[in-house]
Amino acid sequence: MRVLIGILIMIITLAAESKSINPQDSSENVKAKTMFAATTQHLYIIPLGYTPSNDALFGLSFQDGIVSKYFAAQVPFNIIVAPIVQGELSKRYLSKPEEFSKLKNIDAKFIISIIKDNNADLYIAKFSNGTFTYEKLPFNSEYNEVMGTFDAEGNKIFFASDRPGGFGGYDIYESEWDGKKWTEPKNLGPHVNTTGDEIAPFMLKDGVTLYFSSRRDGKQDFDIYVTTFSDELVDWGEAEKLKYPINTDADDIFFRVSPDETRAVYCSSGKEGYGVYEVLFK
């Protein structure tokens, strides 16, 4: 995999005309695609997502990632924060504990995956009152559980794992909080998962629209797909691939949409190379 994400900050805007109001029709609905963080050698950054109040963007930074774990972080790692000021992302991530003191009014929680003892496990990372706390999730296995997402209420977790019993490679699973504990993870089934790899899920605030990255049909690179859960069918719909300029001819992963659904960030390529890009929707 060719993803090397760093924190050398560059701001470059690539225009794309917009006609549609459907964010899934990305070729017509992307107003601009902006590189937020460019690549540097051996330094990785993954966008975790926006805060519920849309006042900051969180990321995970670490050195010398292991590509076979699909960018679970190695120890040591840093959670980094980019405040959103007057509707615009600040031009750099905050990464030092003393810098977080100015963010005491921001609250957020995310799912991260950390590599220890050659195995990736999931943790809940909570940010409150300017500090982080971490909680290891109980449904981790002896296999790899990698980057996940909460639903808007925080009662469901979607994540990827290469545990046995799936359709092949990494599959996407769901666990639900039953009021006392997280339930045994459930595979999302063949409309989402394939014999390839499905990773990096993200649940939209509507609770039924799921974005994820996949290497379907023997592809070497990841593309971003979207699927919707049908209450009538009690199943996920057939996944659809997002269009250019969101998907490219290289890896496109970790798609995260803002709560107001006016923007998204993800790891991708562009004219300026690989990096964390922000797209704006009309």
C-alpha positions as CSV (number, residue, x, y, z in Angstrom):
1,M,0.0,0.0,0.0
2,R,1.3,3.4,-0.9
3,V,-0.2,5.5,1.8
4,L,2.3,7.7,3.7
5,I,0.5,10.4,5.5
6,G,2.4,13.2,7.3
7,I,1.9,16.6,8.9
8,L,3.8,19.0,6.6
9,I,0.8,21.3,6.1
10,M,0.0,22.6,2.6
11,I,-3.2,24.3,1.4
12,I,-4.0,23.6,-2.2
13,T,-7.5,23.9,-3.7
14,L,-8.6,21.9,-6.7
15,A,-11.9,23.1,-8.1
16,A,-14.7,20.9,-9.2
17,E,-18.1,22.3,-10.4
18,S,-21.2,21.3,-8.5
19,K,-24.8,20.6,-9.7
20,S,-26.2,18.0,-7.5
21,I,-27.2,18.1,-3.8
22,N,-26.6,14.4,-3.3
23,P,-23.2,13.9,-1.5
24,Q,-23.0,10.4,-2.9
25,D,-22.8,11.8,-6.4
26,S,-19.3,13.1,-5.7
27,S,-18.3,13.9,-9.3
28,E,-21.0,16.6,-9.5
29,N,-21.3,17.6,-5.9
30,V,-17.7,18.4,-4.8
31,K,-17.1,22.1,-4.8
32,A,-13.4,21.9,-3.8
33,K,-10.8,19.4,-2.9
34,T,-8.1,20.7,-0.6
35,M,-4.9,19.1,0.6
36,F,-4.7,19.6,4.3
37,A,-1.7,17.5,5.3
38,A,1.0,16.4,2.8
39,T,3.3,13.4,3.2
40,T,6.6,13.2,4.9
41,Q,8.9,10.2,5.3
42,H,7.9,7.6,7.9
43,L,5.3,9.8,9.5
44,Y,1.7,8.8,9.3
45,I,-1.6,10.6,10.1
46,I,-5.1,9.2,10.0
47,P,-8.2,11.5,10.2
48,L,-10.4,10.1,13.0
49,G,-13.3,12.6,12.4
50,Y,-15.0,15.8,13.4
51,T,-16.4,16.6,16.8
52,P,-20.2,16.4,17.1
53,S,-20.3,20.2,17.5
54,N,-18.2,20.6,14.3
55,D,-15.5,22.6,16.2
56,A,-12.5,20.5,15.6
57,L,-11.0,17.7,13.5
58,F,-9.1,14.9,15.3
59,G,-6.4,12.7,13.8
60,L,-4.0,9.9,14.9
61,S,-0.3,10.4,14.2
62,F,2.5,7.7,14.5
63,Q,5.9,6.7,13.1
64,D,6.7,3.8,10.8
65,G,3.3,2.2,10.5
66,I,2.9,-1.5,9.5
67,V,1.0,-1.6,6.3
68,S,-0.3,-5.2,6.9
69,K,-2.3,-3.9,9.8
70,Y,-4.0,-1.2,7.6
71,F,-2.7,1.6,9.7
72,A,-3.4,0.7,13.2
73,A,-1.0,2.8,15.1
74,Q,2.2,1.7,16.7
75,V,3.2,2.8,20.2
76,P,4.1,5.6,20.8
77,F,1.3,7.5,19.0
78,N,-0.3,10.9,19.3
79,I,-3.8,12.1,19.0
80,I,-3.7,15.4,17.2
81,V,-6.4,18.1,16.9
82,A,-7.1,20.8,14.3
83,P,-9.6,23.4,15.5
84,I,-12.2,24.7,13.2
85,V,-12.4,28.5,13.5
86,Q,-15.2,30.4,11.8
87,G,-16.0,27.4,9.7
88,E,-12.5,26.9,8.4
89,L,-9.9,24.2,9.4
90,S,-6.8,25.7,11.1
91,K,-3.7,25.2,9.1
92,R,-2.0,22.9,11.5
93,Y,-2.7,20.1,14.1
94,L,-2.2,20.7,17.8
95,S,-0.2,17.8,19.2
96,K,1.2,18.8,22.6
97,P,-0.7,18.4,25.9
98,E,-0.1,22.1,26.8
99,E,-1.8,23.1,23.5
100,F,-5.0,21.2,24.4
101,S,-5.7,23.5,27.4
102,K,-7.3,26.0,25.0
103,L,-9.8,23.2,23.9
104,K,-11.5,22.6,27.2
105,N,-14.9,23.3,25.7
106,I,-14.5,20.5,23.1
107,D,-15.7,17.0,23.8
108,A,-15.4,14.0,21.5
109,K,-14.8,10.3,21.4
110,F,-13.4,8.1,18.6
111,I,-12.4,4.5,18.0
112,I,-8.7,3.9,17.4
113,S,-6.6,0.8,16.9
114,I,-3.2,0.2,18.5
115,I,-0.6,-2.4,17.7
116,K,0.9,-4.2,20.6
117,D,2.6,-7.6,20.6
118,N,2.2,-7.8,16.8
119,N,-1.6,-7.5,17.1
120,A,-4.0,-4.6,16.6
121,D,-6.7,-3.9,19.2
122,L,-9.5,-1.3,19.4
123,Y,-9.7,1.4,22.0
124,I,-12.2,4.2,22.8
125,A,-10.3,7.5,22.9
126,K,-12.2,10.2,24.8
127,F,-11.3,13.9,24.8
128,S,-12.8,16.0,27.5
129,N,-11.6,19.1,29.5
130,G,-8.5,19.2,27.4
131,T,-7.2,15.7,28.1
132,F,-7.5,12.2,26.6
133,T,-8.4,8.9,28.2
134,Y,-8.3,5.5,26.6
135,E,-10.4,2.3,27.2
136,K,-9.7,-1.0,25.6
137,L,-12.8,-2.6,24.1
138,P,-13.7,-6.1,25.4
139,F,-14.5,-7.7,22.0
140,N,-10.9,-7.6,20.7
141,S,-9.7,-11.0,19.5
142,E,-6.3,-12.7,19.0
143,Y,-6.6,-11.4,15.4
144,N,-6.5,-7.8,14.2
145,E,-9.3,-5.3,14.9
146,V,-8.6,-2.0,13.1
147,M,-10.0,1.5,12.8
148,G,-13.7,1.8,13.7
149,T,-16.5,4.4,14.1
150,F,-19.4,5.1,16.5
151,D,-22.9,5.9,15.3
152,A,-24.2,9.3,16.2
153,E,-25.6,8.2,19.5
154,G,-22.5,6.2,20.5
155,N,-24.4,3.0,20.9
156,K,-23.0,1.1,18.0
157,I,-19.4,0.5,16.9
158,F,-18.4,-0.5,13.3
159,F,-14.9,-1.8,12.7
160,A,-12.8,-4.0,10.5
161,S,-11.2,-7.3,11.5
162,D,-9.4,-10.3,9.9
163,R,-10.9,-12.7,12.5
164,P,-12.1,-16.1,11.1
165,G,-15.7,-16.6,9.9
166,G,-15.7,-13.6,7.5
167,F,-15.9,-13.5,3.7
168,G,-12.1,-13.1,3.3
169,G,-9.4,-10.7,4.2
170,Y,-10.7,-7.9,6.4
171,D,-14.5,-7.6,6.9
172,I,-16.6,-5.0,8.6
173,Y,-18.4,-5.9,11.9
174,E,-20.9,-4.2,14.2
175,S,-21.2,-4.3,18.0
176,E,-24.0,-2.7,20.0
177,W,-24.2,-1.4,23.5
178,D,-27.0,-3.3,25.2
179,G,-27.1,-1.1,28.3
180,K,-24.5,-3.2,30.2
181,K,-21.9,-4.4,27.7
182,W,-20.8,-4.4,24.1
183,T,-22.4,-7.3,22.2
184,E,-20.5,-10.0,20.3
185,P,-19.6,-8.5,16.9
186,K,-21.8,-9.3,13.9
187,N,-20.5,-9.5,10.3
188,L,-22.4,-7.0,8.1
189,G,-22.8,-9.6,5.4
190,P,-22.1,-10.0,1.6
191,H,-23.6,-6.6,0.4
192,V,-20.8,-4.9,2.4
193,N,-18.0,-7.5,2.7
194,T,-16.3,-9.4,-0.1
195,T,-13.4,-11.9,-0.6
196,G,-11.2,-8.7,-0.7
197,D,-10.5,-6.3,2.1
198,E,-13.1,-3.9,3.6
199,I,-11.8,-1.4,6.2
200,A,-12.2,2.1,7.7
201,P,-16.0,2.3,8.2
202,F,-17.8,5.6,9.0
203,M,-21.4,5.9,9.9
204,L,-23.3,9.0,8.9
205,K,-25.4,10.8,11.6
206,D,-28.6,9.3,10.1
207,G,-27.6,5.9,11.5
208,V,-28.2,4.0,8.3
209,T,-25.6,5.3,5.8
210,L,-22.2,3.6,6.0
211,Y,-19.1,4.7,4.2
212,F,-16.1,2.3,4.0
213,S,-13.1,1.5,1.8
214,S,-12.8,-1.7,-0.1
215,R,-10.5,-3.6,-2.5
216,R,-13.3,-5.4,-4.5
217,D,-12.9,-7.4,-7.7
218,G,-9.2,-8.1,-7.1
219,K,-8.2,-4.4,-7.1
220,Q,-4.9,-3.5,-5.6
221,D,-6.0,-0.1,-4.3
222,F,-8.8,0.9,-2.0
223,D,-11.8,2.9,-3.1
224,I,-14.5,4.4,-1.0
225,Y,-18.0,2.9,-1.1
226,V,-21.3,3.7,0.5
227,T,-24.2,1.5,1.6
228,T,-27.6,2.1,3.3
229,F,-29.3,-0.1,5.8
230,S,-33.0,-0.9,4.9
231,D,-35.3,-1.4,7.9
232,E,-37.8,-3.0,5.5
233,L,-35.3,-5.6,4.2
234,V,-33.4,-5.7,7.5
235,D,-30.2,-5.7,5.5
236,W,-27.6,-3.5,3.9
237,G,-28.1,-2.4,0.3
238,E,-25.6,-3.1,-2.5
239,A,-22.5,-0.9,-2.0
240,E,-21.9,1.9,-4.5
241,K,-18.5,3.3,-5.3
242,L,-18.1,7.1,-4.9
243,K,-17.1,8.9,-8.1
244,Y,-14.1,11.1,-9.0
245,P,-12.7,13.4,-7.6
246,I,-13.2,11.5,-4.3
247,N,-12.0,8.2,-5.6
248,T,-8.7,8.2,-7.5
249,D,-6.4,5.7,-9.1
250,A,-4.6,5.1,-5.7
251,D,-5.7,4.3,-2.2
252,D,-8.7,6.3,-0.8
253,I,-9.4,5.5,2.8
254,F,-10.6,6.9,6.2
255,F,-13.5,9.0,4.7
256,R,-15.0,11.1,7.5
257,V,-18.0,13.4,7.0
258,S,-18.6,16.5,9.2
259,P,-21.8,16.6,11.3
260,D,-23.4,19.3,9.1
261,E,-22.5,17.2,6.0
262,T,-20.9,20.2,4.2
263,R,-17.4,18.7,4.1
264,A,-15.4,15.5,4.6
265,V,-11.7,14.5,5.1
266,Y,-9.9,11.3,4.0
267,C,-6.6,9.9,2.9
268,S,-6.1,10.2,-0.9
269,S,-4.0,11.3,-3.8
270,G,-4.2,14.3,-6.0
271,K,-2.0,16.6,-8.1
272,E,0.1,17.3,-5.1
273,G,0.5,13.7,-4.1
274,Y,-0.7,11.6,-1.1
275,G,-2.1,13.4,1.9
276,V,-5.1,14.1,4.0
277,Y,-7.6,16.0,1.8
278,E,-10.7,17.9,2.7
279,V,-13.6,18.1,0.2
280,L,-16.3,20.7,0.4
281,F,-19.9,20.0,-0.8
282,K,-22.3,22.5,-2.3
